Amino acid sequence: MSQNFPHRDRYVGRFPALLLLVKTQMRAAVPARLRNRDMLIHSSLGASVRRGVTLSLLSLFAAGVVQAADPQVPGISAQQASSLRDVFGINAPDDQPDADEDFRQRARQKDLMPSTDGDIPDINDRDAGPRILVNKFAFERLEEFPEFGITREGVLAEAERLRIVYMKEDQRGDAGYTPDELREITAYLRDIGSDSDVDDLTHEDMQALIELIRDQKRSRGLSFADLEEIANLLTIYYRKRGLFLARVLLPAQEVENGVVTFTVMEGRLGQLEALGNERYSEELLESPLEHIVGGIVTSQQVEEALYILNDLPGMTLTGAFSAGNNPGETRLRLVVREEDDFSYLVRFDNHGARFTGKARAYGNMQWHNPAGIGDNLSIGLLRSEDIGQNDSGDGLADEIGTREAHSNLGQISYSLPVFNLRNRVTISADRNTFDLVDEDGGIINALEISGVNTTYALRYDYQIRRTRDFNMSTGLAVTDKTSTVESYIDFLSTKDHVVAGEWNFYIDGLSQSGIRMLNTANLRVQYGSFQTDVVEGADENYVRTAIDTSSLFFIPLPFTEKYSRLLTSVRLQHTDQSLPSFEQFSMGGSTGVRGFQVGDFSADKSAFISNEWYFDLPEWNLFGRNTLNDVFQAGILFDLAYGIQNGGFITDSGTLAEDEWAQMSAAGLVFKASWGSTFSSKVSVATPVYGKSSLDPQEGDSSTEPLNNNPDAIEVFADINFYF
């Protein structure tokens, strides 16, 4: 930076007072405690620029949790809910018999007395048929699958249980009649007035009674429809245990001694077929399932493979089953619905920091599958600035003049699958340049602070489990972060360089029984090492542990059939060392306590809870099939946080720095709007409820401002997103 402006000496000569004023004015952008001289501007960068950019971009994804939670299908998109729907209910059409066949079928109805022997015709020839007294169920071929809890003994026991229920053997008393049959006989005797004196029965009455008993015996036994129903229940027995393509069939047979035989088709995957794919190869699409071709198909394997395939960039795919080439085999068709080459995001918000500009515009382009291997290239640009009147030159020498608060962030990342589609490697880089300016005018502008941040990262992710109801993944990352700050005052020109490694573990679960809910959790453990000098007494290395959770609950409203939706987010962070500013948690702003500003306080150790409670709006039709609830959401919010800045290092005055703390809370309203997959917006309006810090001045001290210096303030954070 140039140092040849003569009028600047008058500002430098007042340096202690200048630093005090800088500290006061920059409370919205820097941690309130100065760790050392190198932390002053670096903290303003990390807390206001980098954290504002990074966390607000992450909020794009966090917002999707509630948007996906449609009150009709909580937490599940229509595509997810129907991706496997075609597997079930595949039935061949029934042909109507001709007149001759109809006559022969009616002729067989002359004697319907049950028998322990009989014929089970082919499927096309079946009608109600004679009732068969079934003494036992047998199976032509009964293969065991103990890994799914399917054993020969278990299947035979279930078949025998169903036989007893359908034959009503558990209802027959010592006389051989069921309670319903006895009631029917008693009712007949009562009708003819002879329920108390048998001598009153006439010959006609006796004949009618005999015919009634014969009718009861004719109705005993199992019809073809009963046997088909039992076969379907045995099919469900297999499918509930994971063999969701299994089918129990009733083949044509001669029944002897009351033994009816079933056949079990376990459902083997014979072939895979990709349909509609142009940019993705058939080999790539079939890769998640090729290892089970020829084997038994389970619902978990197919569901997981379909979700992994739908995670491919730009891919929308469904699965459908059809008959395979050989008896007992099934063909899985992978039907590609969409293969988008590019997708775009344009976002406008006011989530920036005071001294780099609150108004921000962000654009992102995703190039899907450029190399044809399931890879993805992402490029993003962000610009922030203060769009109000610029009075930054007020009170300064002409040589300094008017400057503009702004920052420019460029991002690029490339990811590709390795080994298989469960493993993914991402390489990314971003560069952020900024000018730190108070456009309302202030002596801080005399420092002419500007800087550059760079981040390089290499990340590996492994998908352990991928389904609609349960997901689990883990990953490793290596990052290299450098922050360079330049100022007219050499004392404030700094450079921080940190290399870190991180392990993370992610899990989520969807529950639709009892209280419907979706829960997510992400655990991160990071080890970092400063590559530049640190202040005396501070550690050159640090270990940071953080956990982020998000829970969506559907809470029934009393005296109604409607539900409210409560979204609770928790972020916890712990370390015993002093962190670089870009790893601290910024407790205020759009992703913190929303009644405060970005950088009001940044913490090494922190606990943060955010609650958003949404209620249904009137079911008014707007456009097409969309209702007011489909487009708009409204609720109340309550945020609270507590944080500590770790001390333990030696200050410039030679004393041991103490821990500093802050706690804050806010309440307000939150509004959301969306239109399909093309537009979304979120607005929060909040005011402080409580704010206190160990750095707050003593009563009567006006040299600095307290954390909650404006209890009646109303902070509004808004974003608008367009997707193409």
C-alpha positions in Angstrom: 0.0 0.0 0.0 1.2 3.5 -0.7 2.4 5.5 2.3 3.1 8.9 0.6 0.1 11.0 1.7 1.3 13.7 4.0 -2.1 14.4 5.7 -2.3 10.9 7.0 0.2 11.6 9.8 -2.5 13.3 11.8 -4.5 10.1 11.9 -1.5 7.9 12.7 -0.5 10.3 15.5 -3.8 9.5 17.2 -3.4 5.7 16.8 -4.5 4.6 20.3 -7.8 6.6 20.0 -8.1 5.4 16.4 -7.9 1.7 17.4 -10.5 2.3 20.1 -12.8 3.8 17.5 -12.1 1.1 15.1 -12.9 -1.5 17.7 -16.3 0.2 18.4 -17.3 0.8 14.8 -16.3 -2.7 13.7 -18.3 -4.6 16.3 -20.7 -5.7 13.4 -17.8 -7.2 11.5 -15.1 -8.4 14.0 -14.9 -10.4 17.2 -15.2 -7.9 20.1 -11.9 -8.9 21.7 -8.6 -8.3 19.9 -6.5 -11.4 20.2 -3.4 -9.7 19.0 -2.6 -7.1 16.4 -2.7 -9.6 13.6 -6.2 -10.6 14.5 -7.8 -7.2 14.1 -8.5 -7.1 10.4 -8.2 -10.8 9.9 -11.2 -11.2 12.3 -13.2 -8.6 10.4 -12.6 -10.6 7.3 -13.5 -14.1 8.7 -16.5 -13.0 10.7 -18.1 -10.7 8.2 -17.0 -11.6 4.7 -16.0 -15.3 4.6 -18.5 -16.5 7.2 -21.3 -14.4 5.7 -20.6 -15.9 2.3 -20.1 -19.4 3.3 -22.9 -19.8 5.8 -25.5 -18.0 3.7 -24.7 -20.2 0.8 -25.1 -23.2 3.0 -28.5 -21.8 4.1 -29.7 -22.5 0.5 -29.6 -26.2 1.4 -30.9 -25.9 4.9 -34.0 -24.1 3.6 -34.8 -27.1 1.5 -35.6 -29.2 4.6 -38.9 -27.3 5.2 -39.6 -26.8 1.6 -39.5 -30.5 1.0 -41.7 -31.0 4.0 -45.0 -30.7 2.2 -47.9 -31.1 4.7 -49.4 -33.8 2.6 -46.2 -35.8 2.1 -43.8 -34.8 4.9 -40.2 -34.7 4.0 -40.6 -36.8 0.8 -40.7 -35.6 -2.8 -43.2 -37.0 -5.2 -40.4 -38.6 -7.2 -39.0 -40.3 -4.1 -42.4 -41.6 -3.1 -43.1 -43.1 -6.5 -39.7 -44.4 -7.7 -40.5 -48.0 -6.8 -44.3 -47.9 -7.2 -44.2 -49.7 -10.5 -42.8 -52.8 -8.9 -46.1 -53.8 -7.4 -49.6 -54.4 -8.8 -48.5 -55.9 -12.1 -51.4 -58.2 -13.0 -52.2 -59.9 -16.3 -55.6 -58.9 -17.8 -58.5 -61.2 -17.3 -60.2 -62.6 -20.4 -63.9 -63.1 -20.4 -64.9 -66.8 -21.2 -67.0 -67.6 -24.2 -70.6 -69.0 -24.0 -69.6 -72.6 -24.2 -67.0 -72.3 -21.5 -69.5 -70.4 -19.4 -72.0 -73.3 -19.6 -69.4 -75.9 -18.6 -68.4 -73.8 -15.6 -72.0 -73.6 -14.5 -72.4 -77.4 -14.9 -69.6 -78.0 -12.5 -71.6 -76.2 -9.8 -74.2 -79.0 -9.3 -72.3 -80.5 -6.4 -70.4 -78.1 -4.2 -69.9 -80.4 -1.2 -66.4 -80.1 0.1 -64.0 -82.9 -0.5 -60.5 -83.8 0.5 -59.8 -84.5 -3.1 -60.2 -82.3 -6.1 -58.6 -80.6 -9.1 -57.0 -77.1 -9.1 -57.3 -76.0 -12.8 -55.0 -73.6 -14.7 -55.3 -70.0 -13.8 -57.3 -69.1 -16.8 -59.8 -71.9 -16.0 -60.4 -71.0 -12.4 -63.7 -69.8 -10.9 -65.1 -70.1 -7.4 -64.6 -73.9 -7.8 -65.4 -76.6 -5.3 -64.5 -76.1 -1.7 -61.7 -78.3 -0.6 -61.1 -79.5 2.9 -57.5 -78.7 3.3 -55.5 -80.7 5.9 -52.1 -79.4 5.0 -50.1 -77.0 2.9 -47.0 -78.2 1.1 -44.4 -76.5 -1.2 -42.8 -77.8 -4.4 -39.5 -76.1 -3.6 -38.8 -74.2 -0.5 -35.4 -72.5 -0.4 -34.2 -70.9 2.9 -32.8 -67.4 3.3 -31.7 -67.2 6.9 -30.1 -63.8 6.3 -33.6 -62.4 5.7 -35.2 -64.4 8.5 -36.8 -66.9 6.1 -36.5 -70.5 7.1 -38.4 -73.7 6.1 -39.8 -74.0 9.6 -41.0 -70.4 9.6 -42.7 -70.6 6.2 -44.5 -73.9 7.1 -45.6 -72.4 10.4 -47.0 -69.3 8.7 -48.8 -71.5 6.1 -50.3 -73.7 8.8 -51.5 -70.6 10.8 -53.3 -69.3 7.7 -54.8 -72.8 7.0 -56.3 -72.9 10.5 -57.7 -69.4 10.3 -59.3 -69.9 6.9 -60.6 -73.4 7.7 -61.9 -71.9 11.0 -60.6 -74.8 12.9 -59.7 -72.6 15.8 -63.4 -71.7 16.1 -65.0 -75.2 16.1 -66.1 -76.6 19.4 -66.3 -80.2 20.6 -69.4 -80.7 18.5 -67.6 -79.7 15.3 -69.6 -76.5 14.7 -68.5 -72.9 14.9 -70.4 -70.4 17.0 -71.8 -68.8 13.8 -73.2 -72.2 12.7 -74.7 -72.9 16.1 -76.3 -69.5 16.1 -77.7 -70.1 12.6 -79.3 -73.4 13.7 -80.7 -71.9 16.9 -82.2 -69.0 14.9 -83.9 -71.5 12.6 -85.4 -73.4 15.4 -86.6 -70.2 17.0 -88.2 -69.1 13.8 -90.3 -72.3 13.5 -91.1 -72.1 17.2 -89.5 -75.4 18.2 -86.3 -74.3 20.0 -87.6 -75.9 23.3 -89.5 -79.0 22.2 -88.1 -81.3 19.5 -91.4 -83.2 19.3 -93.0 -80.2 17.7 -90.8 -80.5 14.6 -92.6 -81.6 11.5 -91.2 -83.7 8.6 -90.8 -80.6 6.5 -89.1 -78.8 9.4 -86.6 -81.7 9.8 -85.9 -81.7 6.0 -85.2 -78.0 6.1 -83.0 -78.4 9.2 -81.0 -81.2 7.4 -80.6 -79.0 4.3 -79.4 -76.1 6.5 -76.7 -78.3 8.1 -75.8 -79.6 4.6 -75.4 -76.0 3.4 -73.2 -75.3 6.4 -71.0 -78.3 5.5 -70.9 -77.2 1.8 -69.5 -73.9 2.9 -66.7 -75.5 4.8 -63.3 -75.9 3.1 -61.4 -73.5 1.0 -62.4 -72.2 -2.5 -59.9 -71.2 -5.2 -60.3 -67.6 -4.1 -59.4 -68.5 -0.6 -56.3 -70.4 -1.7 -55.3 -67.5 -4.0 -55.7 -65.1 -1.0 -53.5 -67.4 1.2 -50.9 -67.4 -1.6 -51.0 -63.6 -1.6 -50.5 -63.5 2.2 -47.6 -65.8 1.9 -46.2 -63.5 -0.8 -46.4 -60.6 1.6 -44.6 -62.7 4.2 -41.6 -62.9 1.9 -41.7 -59.3 0.8 -41.9 -57.9 4.3 -38.6 -59.7 5.0 -36.9 -58.1 2.0 -37.6 -60.4 -1.0 -39.9 -57.8 -2.5 -40.0 -59.6 -5.9 -40.9 -63.0 -4.4 -44.3 -64.5 -5.3 -46.1 -67.6 -4.0 -48.2 -69.3 -6.7 -50.9 -71.8 -6.7 -50.2 -74.2 -9.6 -52.7 -76.5 -11.3 -52.7 -79.8 -9.4 -54.7 -82.8 -8.2 -55.4 -82.5 -4.5 -55.2 -85.8 -2.6 -55.8 -86.3 1.1 -56.4 -82.6 1.5 -52.8 -81.6 0.7 -52.5 -78.4 -1.4 -49.1 -77.5 -2.8 -47.8 -74.0 -3.4 -44.8 -72.9 -5.5 -42.4 -70.1 -4.4 -40.8 -67.9 -7.0 -38.1 -66.0 -5.1 -37.6 -63.3 -7.7 -34.2 -63.4 -9.3 -32.8 -60.5 -11.2 -32.1 -61.8 -14.7 -31.3 -58.7 -16.7 -30.7 -54.9 -16.5 -31.8 -52.5 -19.2 -31.2 -48.8 -19.4 -33.8 -46.7 -21.4 -33.7 -43.1 -22.5 -30.1 -42.4 -21.6 -28.1 -40.3 -24.0 -25.2 -38.7 -22.0 -24.8 -41.4 -19.4 -23.5 -44.8 -20.6 -25.5 -48.0 -20.0 -22.5 -49.5 -18.2 -22.4 -46.6 -15.7 -26.1 -46.8 -15.0 -26.0 -50.5 -14.4 -22.9 -50.5 -12.3 -24.7 -50.2 -8.8 -26.7 -53.4 -9.6 -24.5 -55.5 -11.8 -23.2 -57.5 -8.8 -26.6 -58.9 -8.0 -27.6 -60.0 -11.5 -28.5 -63.6 -11.3 -29.2 -63.4 -7.6 -32.1 -62.7 -5.3 -33.4 -59.1 -5.4 -34.1 -57.3 -2.2 -36.0 -54.0 -1.9 -33.0 -52.4 0.0 -30.6 -53.2 -2.9 -32.9 -51.8 -5.6 -34.0 -48.7 -3.6 -30.4 -47.9 -2.7 -29.2 -48.3 -6.2 -31.9 -46.0 -7.6 -31.1 -43.3 -5.1 -27.4 -43.5 -5.8 -28.2 -43.2 -9.5 -30.4 -40.2 -8.9 -27.5 -38.5 -7.0 -25.6 -38.4 -10.3 -25.3 -34.8 -11.6 -28.3 -33.8 -13.7 -29.9 -37.3 -13.5 -33.6 -38.1 -12.8 -34.2 -41.8 -13.1 -36.9 -44.4 -12.1 -37.0 -48.1 -12.0 -39.6 -50.5 -13.4 -39.8 -54.3 -13.4 -40.9 -56.6 -16.3 -40.7 -60.3 -17.0 -37.2 -61.6 -17.6 -35.9 -63.8 -20.4 -36.3 -67.0 -18.3 -39.0 -68.3 -16.0 -38.7 -66.9 -12.5 -36.5 -64.1 -13.7 -37.2 -60.4 -13.6 -35.8 -57.6 -15.7 -35.1 -54.2 -14.1 -35.5 -51.3 -16.5 -33.7 -48.1 -15.6 -35.8 -45.4 -17.2 -34.0 -42.0 -17.5 -36.5 -39.1 -17.2 -34.0 -36.2 -17.4 -30.3 -35.7 -18.2 -29.7 -32.0 -17.7 -26.4 -30.7 -19.1 -26.4 -27.5 -17.1 -28.2 -26.0 -14.1 -28.0 -22.4 -12.9 -28.7 -20.5 -9.7 -29.1 -16.8 -9.3 -29.5 -15.4 -5.8 -29.9 -12.0 -4.3 -29.8 -11.3 -0.6 -28.8 -8.8 2.1 -26.7 -11.3 4.2 -23.4 -9.5 3.8 -21.4 -7.6 6.5 -21.5 -3.8 7.1 -18.0 -3.0 6.0 -18.0 -5.1 2.8 -21.6 -4.5 1.7 -24.8 -6.1 2.9 -26.3 -6.4 -0.6 -25.1 -9.4 -2.4 -25.6 -11.1 -5.8 -24.6 -14.7 -6.4 -24.5 -16.8 -9.6 -23.7 -20.4 -9.9 -23.4 -22.7 -12.9 -23.2 -26.5 -12.7 -22.0 -28.4 -15.7 -23.2 -32.0 -15.3 -21.3 -35.0 -16.5 -18.8 -33.1 -18.8 -16.5 -36.2 -19.1 -19.3 -38.8 -19.2 -18.2 -40.4 -16.0 -20.7 -38.9 -13.5 -18.5 -35.9 -12.8 -19.6 -32.3 -12.2 -18.0 -28.8 -12.6 -19.3 -25.9 -10.5 -18.4 -22.3 -11.0 -19.7 -19.5 -8.7 -19.3 -15.7 -8.5 -20.5 -13.5 -5.6 -20.4 -9.7 -5.4 -21.3 -7.7 -2.3 -21.5 -4.0 -1.8 -23.4 -1.2 0.0 -26.0 0.1 -2.3 -26.9 3.2 -0.2 -25.3 6.7 -0.4 -21.6 6.5 -0.2 -20.2 9.1 2.3 -17.0 7.1 3.0 -14.8 10.2 2.3 -16.4 12.4 4.9 -13.9 13.9 7.3 -10.9 12.4 5.5 -8.1 14.1 3.5 -8.6 14.4 -0.2 -5.8 12.0 -0.9 -7.8 9.3 0.8 -11.1 10.2 -0.8 -14.2 8.2 -1.3 -13.9 4.4 -1.4 -16.5 1.6 -1.9 -17.3 -1.2 0.4 -17.3 -4.4 -1.6 -16.1 -8.0 -1.9 -15.7 -10.3 -4.8 -15.8 -14.1 -4.4 -15.0 -16.6 -7.1 -15.5 -20.4 -6.6 -14.7 -23.4 -8.7 -15.0 -27.1 -7.9 -14.8 -30.4 -9.7 -16.0 -33.7 -8.4 -16.0 -37.2 -9.9 -16.8 -40.7 -8.7 -13.9 -43.0 -7.9 -13.9 -46.8 -7.6 -17.7 -46.8 -7.8 -20.7 -44.4 -7.4 -20.5 -44.6 -3.6 -17.1 -42.9 -3.6 -16.6 -39.3 -4.7 -13.6 -36.9 -4.8 -14.0 -33.1 -4.9 -11.3 -30.6 -5.7 -12.2 -26.9 -5.0 -10.7 -23.5 -4.8 -12.1 -20.0 -4.0 -10.6 -16.5 -3.9 -12.2 -13.6 -2.1 -11.0 -10.0 -2.5 -12.5 -7.2 -0.4 -12.2 -3.5 0.6 -13.2 -2.8 4.2 -15.1 0.6 4.1 -17.6 2.4 6.2 -19.7 4.2 3.6 -21.4 6.2 6.3 -18.1 7.9 6.9 -15.7 7.1 9.6 -12.0 7.3 10.6 -11.7 3.6 9.9 -11.6 4.4 6.3 -8.2 6.2 6.8 -6.7 2.7 7.3 -7.4 1.7 3.7 -8.0 -1.9 4.6 -8.2 -4.4 1.8 -7.3 -8.1 1.5 -7.5 -11.4 -0.2 -8.6 -14.8 1.0 -7.8 -18.1 -0.8 -9.0 -21.6 0.1 -8.0 -24.8 -1.6 -9.6 -28.1 -0.6 -9.4 -31.8 -1.5 -12.4 -33.9 -0.2 -13.3 -37.6 -0.3 -16.9 -38.7 0.5 -18.2 -42.3 0.9 -21.9 -43.1 0.9 -22.5 -45.8 3.5 -26.2 -46.1 3.2 -28.6 -44.3 0.7 -32.4 -44.8 0.9 -35.5 -42.7 1.3 -35.8 -43.3 5.0 -32.2 -43.6 6.2 -28.9 -42.2 5.0 -25.4 -42.4 6.3 -22.1 -41.1 4.9 -18.6 -40.2 5.9 -15.7 -38.1 4.5 -12.2 -36.7 4.8 -11.0 -33.3 3.7 -7.7 -31.4 3.6 -7.9 -27.6 3.4 -5.3 -24.9 2.8 -6.6 -21.4 3.8 -4.7 -18.1 3.5 -5.9 -14.7 4.6 -3.8 -11.6 3.6 -4.8 -8.1 4.8 -3.1 -4.9 3.8 -3.5 -1.5 5.4 -1.9 1.9 5.3 -0.8 1.1 8.8 1.9 -1.6 8.6 0.9 -2.6 12.1 -2.4 -3.9 10.7 -1.0 -5.6 7.6 -1.2 -9.3 8.4 -1.1 -12.8 6.8 -2.5 -16.0 8.3 -2.0 -19.4 6.8 -3.7 -22.5 8.1 -3.6 -26.1 6.9 -6.2 -28.4 8.3 -7.6 -32.0 8.0 -11.2 -32.9 8.8 -13.3 -36.0 9.3 -17.0 -35.9 9.1 -19.9 -38.3 9.7 -23.4 -37.6 8.4 -26.7 -39.4 9.3 -30.4 -38.8 8.8 -33.6 -40.6 9.4 -37.2 -40.2 8.3 -40.1 -41.5 10.5 -43.7 -41.6 9.3 -45.1 -43.5 12.3 -46.3 -41.8 15.4 -45.0 -38.2 15.3 -43.8 -37.7 11.7 -40.3 -36.3 11.7 -37.0 -36.0 9.8 -33.8 -35.8 11.7 -30.3 -35.0 10.4 -26.9 -34.8 12.1 -23.4 -34.0 10.9 -20.4 -34.5 13.1 -17.0 -32.9 12.2 -13.6 -33.2 13.8 -10.9 -30.9 12.5 -7.2 -30.7 13.2 -5.5 -27.5 12.0 -2.0 -26.1 12.1 -0.9 -22.4 11.7 1.8 -22.0 9.1 2.4 -18.4 10.2 3.5 -17.0 13.6 0.9 -16.8 16.4 0.8 -14.6 19.4 2.8 -15.6 22.4 1.1 -18.2 24.5 -1.3 -19.3 21.8 -1.2 -22.8 20.4 0.2 -23.3 16.9 -2.2 -26.2 16.4 -5.9 -26.7 17.2 -8.6 -29.3 17.4 -12.2 -28.3 16.7 -15.2 -30.6 17.2 -18.6 -29.5 15.8 -22.0 -31.1 15.4 -24.9 -29.7 13.5 -28.4 -31.2 13.8 -31.7 -30.3 12.1 -35.1 -31.8 13.0 -38.5 -31.3 11.4 -41.5 -32.3 13.5 -45.1 -32.5 12.4 -47.1 -31.5 15.5 -50.9 -32.1 15.5 -53.0 -29.0 16.3 -55.6 -29.7 19.1 -59.2 -30.1 18.0 -58.2 -30.2 14.3 -56.9 -32.7 11.8 -54.1 -30.3 10.7 -50.4 -30.3 11.6 -48.0 -27.5 12.4 -44.3 -27.9 11.4 -41.5 -27.2 13.8 -38.0 -26.9 12.4 -35.3 -27.0 15.1 -31.6 -26.5 14.2 -28.7 -27.0 16.7 -25.1 -26.2 16.2 -22.5 -27.0 18.8 -18.7 -26.3 18.6 -15.9 -26.9 21.0 -12.2 -26.3 21.1 -9.6 -25.5 23.8 -7.5 -23.3 21.5 -7.9 -19.9 19.9 -9.3 -20.6 16.4 -8.5 -18.7 13.2 -11.4 -16.3 12.5 -12.7 -18.3 9.6 -13.3 -21.3 11.8 -15.1 -19.4 14.6 -18.8 -19.4 14.8 -20.5 -16.0 14.0 -23.3 -15.8 16.5 -25.3 -13.1 14.7 -26.7 -12.7 11.1 -28.9 -14.7 8.8 -27.5 -18.0 9.9 -27.2 -17.1 13.6 -29.3 -15.2 16.0 -31.3 -13.1 13.5 -32.0 -10.1 15.8 -28.2 -9.3 15.6 -25.8 -8.5 12.8 -23.0 -10.6 11.2 -19.9 -10.5 13.4 -21.5 -9.0 16.6 -19.6 -11.8 18.3 -17.6 -14.7 17.0 -16.8 -17.6 19.3 -14.4 -20.5 19.6 -16.8 -22.5 21.8 -20.5 -22.0 21.0 -24.0 -23.4 21.3 -26.8 -22.2 19.0 -30.4 -23.2 18.7 -32.8 -22.0 16.1 -36.6 -22.7 16.0 -39.0 -22.0 13.2 -42.7 -22.9 13.7 -44.9 -22.9 10.7 -48.6 -23.0 10.5 -50.9 -23.8 7.6 -52.5 -21.0 5.7 -56.0 -21.1 4.3 -56.5 -23.6 1.4 -57.1 -21.0 -1.2 -56.6 -21.9 -4.9 -54.1 -19.6 -6.6 -53.0 -20.8 -10.0 -53.7 -24.2 -11.6 -53.5 -26.8 -8.9 -51.5 -24.7 -6.5 -52.9 -23.6 -3.2 -51.8 -20.8 -0.9 -50.0 -23.4 1.3 -48.1 -24.7 -1.7 -46.7 -21.3 -2.5 -46.4 -19.5 0.8 -45.4 -20.4 4.4 -45.5 -18.3 7.5 -44.3 -18.9 11.0 -42.6 -17.6 14.1 -38.9 -17.8 15.0 -36.8 -17.9 18.1 -33.0 -18.1 18.2 -30.6 -18.2 21.0 -26.8 -18.6 21.3 -24.0 -18.6 23.8 -20.3 -18.4 22.9 -16.9 -18.1 24.4 -13.7 -16.7 22.9 -10.8 -18.7 24.4 -8.1 -16.7 26.2 -4.8 -18.1 27.6 -2.4 -16.2 25.3 -0.2 -13.2 26.2 -1.6 -9.8 25.2 0.5 -6.9 23.8 0.6 -5.4 27.3 2.1 -8.7 28.7 -0.9 -9.9 30.6 -2.7 -13.2 30.2 -5.9 -12.9 28.2 -9.0 -14.1 29.9 -11.9 -15.9 28.2 -14.6 -13.6 26.8 -18.3 -14.6 26.5 -21.5 -13.5 24.9 -25.1 -14.6 25.0 -27.9 -13.5 22.8 -31.5 -14.3 21.7 -34.0 -13.0 19.3 -37.7 -13.6 18.3 -39.6 -12.7 15.2 -41.5 -13.8 12.1 -40.3 -15.9 9.1 -41.9 -16.1 5.7 -41.2 -18.4 2.7 -42.4 -18.4 -0.9 -41.6 -20.9 -3.6 -42.9 -21.9 -7.1 -42.1 -25.4 -8.1 -38.4 -25.9 -8.8 -37.8 -22.4 -10.3 -38.1 -19.9 -7.5 -37.8 -19.7 -3.7 -37.5 -16.9 -1.2 -37.1 -16.4 2.5 -37.6 -13.4 4.7 -37.0 -13.1 8.5 -38.0 -10.2 10.7 -36.5 -10.4 14.2 -35.7 -8.2 17.2 -33.3 -8.8 20.1 -34.8 -10.4 23.2 -31.6 -10.5 25.2 -27.9 -9.6 24.5 -25.0 -9.4 26.9 -21.3 -9.8 26.7 -18.3 -9.8 29.0 -17.0 -7.0 26.8 -20.0 -4.7 27.5 -18.8 -1.4 29.1 -19.3 -0.5 32.7 -22.2 1.9 33.5 -21.2 5.4 32.5 -18.5 4.2 30.1 -19.3 5.5 26.6 -16.1 4.5 24.9 -17.6 1.3 23.5 -21.0 0.1 22.7 -22.7 -2.9 24.5 -23.6 -6.0 22.5 -27.3 -5.2 22.6 -26.8 -1.5 21.9 -30.2 -1.1 20.3 -32.8 -3.4 22.0 -35.6 -2.1 19.8 -33.8 -2.8 16.6 -35.5 -4.8 13.9 -33.2 -6.9 11.6 -34.6 -8.0 8.3 -32.8 -10.8 6.3 -34.1 -11.6 2.9 -33.1 -13.8 0.0 -34.5 -14.5 -3.5 -33.4 -17.5 -5.5 -34.0 -18.4 -9.2 -33.2 -21.9 -10.5 -32.7 -22.7 -14.2 
